[in-house]
Amino acid sequence: MAGHRGLVGSAIWENLKKRGYNNLVGRTHKELDLTDQYAVQKFFDDERPDAVVLAAAFVGGIMANTLYRADFIMQNMKMQCNVISNAYSHGVKKLLFLGSTCIYPKNAPQPMTEDALLTSPLEYTNEEYAIAKIAGLKMCESYNLQYGTNYIAVMPTNLYGPNDNFHLENSHVMPAMMRKVYLAKLINDGDWNAIRTDMNKRPINPNEKLKQLIGEGNVDGSNSEERILKALEFYGIFNNKVVLWGTGTPLREFLWSEDMADASVHVLLNVDFKDIIGIEKYSSVFYGAKADGTVDRNNSEGRGGAIPSLGEIRNCHINVGTGKELTIKQLSELVVKAVGFKGTVEFDASKPDGTMRKLIDVSKLHSLGWTHSVEIEDGVQKLFNWYQDSLK
């Protein structure tokens, strides 16, 4: 399990354990740097996994995507190339690759089907991350077609849930919004014990612009009230007021991370590449199965990325979501309700909105036997409850 401490990876880990799968192997980033080719190869040499879940990624929201464009494409490409290539060279039987629905064009028809991929330009603000994830799903697809592997790529919509990232600079929209609203409430309440607890749990590592305002050094609970307030104001957090990026009008779809985990494990255990492309024995069509049912991978006849009798095979990934959406403003209202915030939420229209709509078509997923269970109204409250518990 690559990324077993992250939002989705931790949920998949727990889902597998609940189903009775206990022979799980995970490494923290400190224990294994997935961008290190030789370290990843040694890990596979030592562990010889039967299956791999690639849930690790270098991720963040619209601010992080704008600031760290080179990191977003390079870090993710390195991780994917190292894990997928070693999965193949070490004979892994099943691989599940987790991507993102930001792979789809900015102006893709809504709701977005899997076939919308690569039909027009991407959203500029997350282009590098999207290109990396497109490369990852194409690696899975291409290994399957060339080598007869069983690598499945799933593309989740916006995720939220336990172990979410609430750091103010590189978190996604919901946790960032929730923490901002919570801190604005605490400032108004004058509850500096709670503010310092929050800042100690998730200190701010200032970027260059913030350093110009407050100087060097992390912002944590040991700082003066003045320095903490200046840092929070930089991120749009004031006394009883929160300023969010954009107009609040973009529509977004959200999926509870434990639902995503359940969908992932369902696919891992029950769905094969042949099920997605609609043929029973694509390997035998491609290579010609031997009498014992195995495939001769040394037979290179027909290699080249297509099976002539089936035509072009592409867009084999699976969208994972709810098929439901709400505006960012409506989301902010749910967050305000969950936090019990009595102040104001303003939107800074001078800042980018990102893609205006990102609803996915989940027909393929439903046809493979899975649907979501947690609705957004309940999920926002569940996330805030988890966030409060995390501070104890």
N, C-alpha and C positions, 0 to 999 in steps of 0.2 A: 504494500500500500504506500504509494508515493503521495505525501501530503496528508498523513493520517492525523495530524494535529489541527488541520485547517477546518474551515466551516463545513465543507462537504465530506472531506476525508474522514473526519472524526465521526460524522453521522453514519457513513458507510461502515466504518469499523464497528460501531455499536450495533448496527443493523445485522451485520454478519454474525456477531457474537450472540445476539438474541436468537438467531436461527440455528445456533449450535456449531458455528465455524470458529474454532479457537486457535487453529494453527496459522495465526496472522503475524506478519512481520512488517514492522515500520521503523523508520529512522527519522530523528529530528534533523533539521537543516544543519545543526552543529555536528551531528554524528555522520551525516552523509550529504555532501554538496552535490546536488543532481546536475549542476552545470560542469562538474569535474568528470571528464570522460573516463579517466582511469579509475577513479573512485567508484563510479557506477559499475564499471566492468568487474571490479573486484567484489562488489556487493553481490552481483549476479553469480559470479564464480562460487562464492561462499554459500549463498542461500538457495540457489536453484529453484526459484518459485514455479509453481504450476500455473498460477494466474497472477496478473498484474492489474492493479487499478492505478491509473495515472491521474490523480486529483491535485497534484502539486502545480502551482503556477505563480507567476509574479503578477499580482493583481492590484487594482485600485480604482478609484472613481475618476470623474472627469478632470479634477485638478491634477491628480497624479499622472494620468495619461498625458496631460499637456506638458508637465514638467519633465517627465522621464521617458521620452519617446524611444531613445536608443535602448534603454534598459528593458522596456516592455517587449521589444521584438527580440533582442539578443538573448536575454535570460530565458524566455519561454522557448525559443528555438533550441537552445542548448539542452535544456531539460528534456524536451520531447525527443530530440534526436538521440540523446544518450540512452534514454529508457527504452524507446521503441526498438532501436537497433540491437540493444542487448537482449531484449525480450526475444527477438527473432534468433539471434545467434545462440541463445541458451535454451531454445526449444519450448518457450512458454506456450501453453495450450490455449489460453484465453487472455485477451487484454481489453480493458475498458478504458477509453480515453475520454476525459471530460473537457469539453470546450465551452463555448458561450454563444448566445444568439447574436452577439455583436458581429458575428461573421457575415451577417446578411447586409445587403446594400442599404444605404441610407434611405432611398426612396423605393424600397421593395414593396410590392403589393401586399396589403394586409388582409387577413393574417398571413404571416410568412410561412410558406411551405418549404420543405427541404430543397425543392427544385429552384428556389429563388437565389441560391448560392451562385456568386460570380456572374450575375446578370447585369449589374451596373455598379457605379462607384460606391465605396464604403463611406461611412461617417468619418470625417477627417480627425476628430478629436480622439478616436480610439482605433485608428487605422493600423498602427503597429501591432497592437495586441490582437486585433482581428486577423491580420495576415498570419501571425504566428499560429493561431488556432486553426485557420484554414489549412495551413501547412500540416498541422498535426492530424487533422481528419483525413487529409489526402495521403499522408503516410500510411495510416491504417488501411484505407481503401486500396492503395497501391500494393502494399505487402500482401493483402488478401488475394488480389488479382494475379500478382506475379508468383507468389510462393504458396498459395493455398492456406494462409494463416486464418485465424478466427479473431480478428481485432475489430471491436465495435466502438464507434464514436457517438457519444451523446452530447447534445447541445442544450444545456439548461438555460432557462430564462433567468432574470434577476433573482438571486437567492438571498435568503435571510434566515437566521435561526441561531441556536446555541453555538457558542465559540465564534460568533461573528467578529469581525475586525471593527473596533470602534475608535481607532486612532483617527484624529481629525483630518489629517492630510491625505491618507491613502485608503480610506474606507469607502465603501459603496454608499449609495444615496440613503437607504433607510437607517443603518446604524449611525451614520454621520449626523443625519437629521435628528435622530432620537437623542444622541448624546448632547447635541447643541441645545435642544429644547430643555433637556434635563438640567444642564449647567446654568442656563438662563434662569430657570426656576429657582435653583439653589442660590444664585446671586441675589435674586429678589428676596428670597427668604432670609438672606444673611447667614446661611448655614455653611460657614467656612470649614467646619470639621468634615462635612460631606464633600465639599469641593476639594479639599486637600486629599481626602481618601481617594476620590476619583482620579486626581492628577497623579497620585503616587502609583495607582494601578496601571494607568496608561499615560505616562509622561509624554510631552511634546518634544520632539527632536527638531529644533527650528530649521527651516530652509533658509536660503540666503536672504530672502526678502524680510523674513521675520527677524533674523539676526540683526539686520540694520535697525530694527525698531527696539529690540530688547537686549541685544548683545549675545555673546556666545553662551553655550551651556543649555542643557535640557531644562524644560519647565516642568517641575513636579511640585508636590505638596510642601516642600521645604522652602519654596520661593516666597517672596513678599506678596502681599495681596495686590500691590500695584503691578508687579511684573506678570502675575498670573492673569489679571484682568486685561492687560495690554495684549498678551498672547491670545486670549480668548476672543477679544475684539477683532483681532486679525482674521479669525475664522468666522466672524459674523455673529458672535455670542455676546450679548449685552445684558444689562439688568432688565429682565422681563421682556426682552426682545431678541428675536433671532432673524438674521438675514440669510436667505438661501440663494444659491445661484440660479439664474434663469428666470423664466416667466411663470413657472408653475403649471404651464399648460401641456407639456409633453405627457403622453400616455405611457404607462409602464405596467408590465405584468410581473408579478412576484410569486415565488414558490418557496414554501417552507423547506428548510434544508433537510429535515428528516423525511419529508416526502420525496425530495430529490434522491436521498440515500436509498429509500425503498424502491424507487424506480430503477436506480442504478443496479441494485442487487437483483432485482427482477430480470433485468436485461442480461446481467452477468450469468445468471443461473439458467435462464430459460430461452434466450434469444441467440441465434447463431447468424453468421453472415448470410448463409443460404436463405434464412427466413426473411431477411431484409430485401434481398434481390429477387426473391420469388422462385428459386429453383432448389430442388432437393439435394443435388450433389454437384454443386458448382465446381468442386475440386476435380471430380471425375470428368466433367465436361472439359475442363481446362487441360488436365494432364492425362486423363485416362487412369482410372483406379486399377490397382492390381487385384488379383483374385481374392486376397485376404481383406480387401476393403480399404487398405492404406493407399497413400498417394506417393508416387515416386517423384520426389522433389528434384531429383537430378535430371529429370526429363525436361529439357528446355523447349521442346516443341510447342509452338504457339505462344510463347511468352511475348509480351509487348503491351500489356495493359488493356487488352480487350478479348472477349470471347466472340468470334465472328457470328456464331449461331444465335447469340443473345443481343447483338448490337452493342452500343456504348453503355457501359455501367458507370454511373456516377451518382453523387448525392446519396450515399448509402448511410449517412449519419441519421440520428433520430432526435427530433426536437423533444425536449422535456419541459413541460410547463402546465399551466392551468387552462389556457385559452381564454382567460379573463383579464381585464385591464382597468386601471384607474389613473387619474391625473396625479402629477406630483403634488399639486395643491390638495387634492383629496387625501393623498397619503399623509401630508402634513397634518391634516385635520384628525386623522386617526391616531397619529403619534401624539398630538396635543392632548387628545382625550385620554390616551393610555397613561401619559405622564402626569396628567392633572395640571397642566400648564394654563395659567390665566392671562398670560401676556400676549404679545402680538408676533405674528410671523410675517415677514416681508420678503418679497422676491426682488432680486437685483437683475433687472432685464438687460443690463449692460454686459452681464456674464453669459456665456454660451448655454444653450439648452441641451445640446447634443441632439441625437436623433429624436424626432418629434413623436414617433410611434414605433413600438417594437413588440407587437403582438404576434405570437407564433401559432401556427396550425399544429395541433397535437393529434391529428387523425391517425398518423402512423403509430404513435405510441399507444393510443387506445386500441388499435387493431392488434397490437402485440400483447394486450391483456393488462394494461395498467392505467389507472386514473388517480388524480390527487385526492387528498382528504381534508387538508387544513385550508380554510378560507382566510382571506387577508384580514378581515375584521378580528378574528380570533388570533391570528398569527402575530399581529402587531402587539397585542397585549401580552402574548406568550413571550415575545422577544424582550419587552421591557421588564417583565418579571425575571427573566434570565439575567438581564443586565444588572438589575439590582442585586440579585443573588451573587453575581460575580464580584461585587464590591465588598462582600462580607469577609 
